[in-house]
C-alpha cells in the first residue's frame, strides 16, 4: 500500500491548513507544506507547534529543504482491533529469532554465553564471520543485533543479543520490518507506513492492553519489549554480569569492569 502526497505551497502563515483540516487526512495521504522564501524563517516554529498539537501524527521538519511533511500514524483503535494479530507476530518473531540464533551458533561452532550472548558474537567482529550465509539465510552481525534475511522470501528479522536467552525483544523499527516482510502475513490486516513511529505506537498500545511488557537487558539503563504470553527466562543485569566477571578474575589482576569494553565497543 502506497501513500499519495498532497503538496501545499505557502507564502504566508495564514495559508497553513487548520488543525481540524489536517486531522481529516487519512493514513494513505501525506501532507507536504512547502514554505516560500517569505516565510521560510518560520518553518521551525510552525513545525514545532504542529508537533505539539498533533500527537497522533508524525510531523517532520526537513533539515535542508523548506518543507514540513505530515502523516497520520496508526491509531489506538486500529491496534486494539488487531491486537491478536500483533500478539501472534510477536510470538512468531521470538520463535524464529531463537531458531536462527541457535542454528548460527551450531554452524560457526560457537560456545554460547547464555548469560550474555553478545560476548560470544563479539569474536565474529574480528574476522570474516561477521557476515555470512547458511541454508536460505544471510546474516550480518551489527550493534546489539544479528540481522537475518531470507534470500528466497525476503523476510527480515533482527535477533537481539543483550537479553540473555530472551530473543524476543521487539525493537519498534525491526518489528515493523519483520511484519511487512513476512509472506504469510500478507496482505496485512492494517497498514504500517512509518516503520519506527508506527512500531512505537504498536508497542505502547500493546503494553497498555497487557499483551506486551517491558523487559530489562544486560546493559545498564537499556530496556526492551516482549510479548507477555511467553515462557519467561532469566535476564542477568549489568550488576550481575559485573559480579560474575569479578568472581572469574578475582585471582588475576584485571582493569575495572567496563561494559562497553566487554561488548567490544571501546578499546
N, C-alpha and C positions, 0 to 999 in steps of 0.2 A: 504494500500500500504506500502510495506516494502523496506528498503534500503539494498543494498549489500555493503559489506566492502572490499575495496582493501587495503591490508597491504603491505607496503614497509619498509623493514629493511635497515638502512644505517649505514655505519661506517666511512663516510666522507661527509662533507657538499656538495661536488660536486655531490653526488648521489640524492640530493633533486630534485624532478621534477621541471621543469621551470614553471614560472607563466603562460605561454601560455598553457602548458600541464595541469596544474591544472584547468585553466578556461574552459577546454574542458570537464570536468567531468559533468555528468548530476545530476539532483536533486535526482535521485534514487540511487546515489552512495555516499559512504563515503570513504574518503581517510585517512588512518591511517599511519603516518610516525613514525616508531619505531627507536629510537636512541640507537645504540650500545654503549658500555662503552667508546669507544674512543671519541665520540662526544656528550656525554650526557650533558656536561657542556655548550654546545652551544644551547641547546634546547630553552631556554627562549629568547635568542637573535633572533634566527631563527623564532620562533613563532611570536614575536612582529613585525618583518619585514614583515612577511606574512600577519599579521593583517592590517598593514599599506597599503599594496598593494592590498589586496582583500576585498574591502569594501562591495561587494555583496555576500560575503561568511562568514560563521562562522568558525573562527579558534580558536580551544580550546586547550590550553596548559595544559596538565594533571598535577595536583598538585603533585602527587606522582610517577606515572608511567612515564617512559622515552619515552613519545609519544606526538604527536600532531595530533588532529583529524580535518579534514577539510570537510565541507559540503557546498553545494551551496544553498543559500536561495531563497525564492520565488522572482521572478523578477518583475520589474515595469510593464513590458508588460503583464505578467500573471495576475497581479492585475487589470490593466486597462481593459483587455479583460473580466474580471469577476466582474467589478465594480457593476453591477446591482445585482449580487448575494450577494456580501458583504454588499451592502446597505440594501437589504431585511433581511439579517441575523441580522444586527444591529437593524432594526425596530422590528424584532421578539424578539430579546434579551430584548429590552426596554419594550415591551408589556408584556412578560412573567414575567420579574422582578417585574413590578408593580403589576401584578395579584397575584403572590405568596406572595409578601410582605404584601399586604392588607389582604390576607387570613390568614396569620400567625398572624397579629395584631388582627384580629377578634377571631381566635382560642384561643389566650392567653389572651384575654380581656385587651389589652393594650390601653393606651391613647397615640396616636402617636404625637410626637412633629414634626409638619410639617416643621418647620424651620430647625430642626436638629434631624433627626430620630435616629442618633447614641445614643443620650441621652436616648431615650425610651428603646432601646435594651440593654443598659448597665446593667439594673437591672436583665436581664436574666443571666448575668455572675455570679451573686451571688447565684444562685441555680441550680437545675437540669434542668431548662428550656433552658439552653444554647444549648442542643442537644435534638432533638425530632422528631416526625413524625406526619403527617396529610395527609389524603387522600392517594395518591400514592407517596408522597414525604417524604424524610428525610431532616432535616435541621441542620445546625451547625453554630452557631454564632462565628466569629473569626475576630480579627483585625478590619478593616473598612468595612467588608462584612458579609453577611449572605449567606452561601452556601447552595444550594439545589441540591438534586439528586433524579431523578425519579426512584423509585425502580422497575418499570416494564420495562422501556426502557433504563435506564442507562444515560439519559440526565442529563447534569451538567450545572448549572448556578450559578453565584455569584452576589448577589444583593448588590450594593453599598449603604452605609448608611450615607455618608458625603457630599451629594449634594442636600440637602433638599428633595423635592418631585421629583427630577430628578433621576430616577433609571436606566438610560440607559448608564452609563459610561462603556466604552469598554476597560477594562484593557487588554493589549495585550495577556497575558497568558490565562486569563479566557475566553476571546472572542474566542480564538483558541479552547480551550477545549469545549466550547459550540457548536461551529460549528461541530467539529469532533464527538460529542456525540449525535447530533440531528438526529433521524432516517430519517426524511423527506428530509434531505439534501443529503442522501447517494444514489448513490456514489457521492462524491464531484466532482465538475467540474474542480477543481485544487487542487493538493495535498498540505497539510500543514504538514510538517515533524517536524519543530522546533517550538513548541508552542509559546514560548516567542519571539524569534528572527523573525520568520515569522510574528507573530502578530504585532510586532513593524513596520515592513515594510508595512504590510497591512494598518495599521492606518495612517502612514506617507503619503503613496501614496494616500489614500482616502481623506486625508485632502487637499493635493495638487490639487486633482480633484474637490474639493468643496463638496464632498459627506459627509465627516465628518468634525467636527470642535472641537476646544478646548473649554473646559468649566472650570470655576472656581469651587472650592469646599468650604465647610465650614471651611476647615483647611488652615491656612496661608501657602502660597507657595506650595500648593498641587493642581494639576490640573488633568483633565480627558479629555476624548474624547467621543463625542456622534454623532449620525447621525444628519446631518444638517436638513433634512426634517422631522421635528417633531413639536409638539406643545410645545413651549418654556414655561418653568416655572422659577420663580424667585429662585435664589440660594443665600441665605444670606451669606455674607463673615464673616470671623473671627471677623472683627471690628464690624459688625452688631450684631453678637451674643454677643460680649462683652458689647455693649451698652444696649442690651436687658437685659442681666444678671445684669448689674449695676442698671438699672431702677427698676427691680424687687426687688432688695435688697438694695435700697437707704436708707431705714429706719432701716436696720439691719446691724450691724457691721459684715462684711464679709472679708475674706482674699482677696488679689488681685486676679483678674480673671486669671485662668491658664487653657488653652485649654486642656492640657494633663490630668490634674486632672479632668476636666469636662468630658473628654472622659472615665475616669475610668482607665487610663493607668499609673497614677502616684499617689502615696499616699501623 
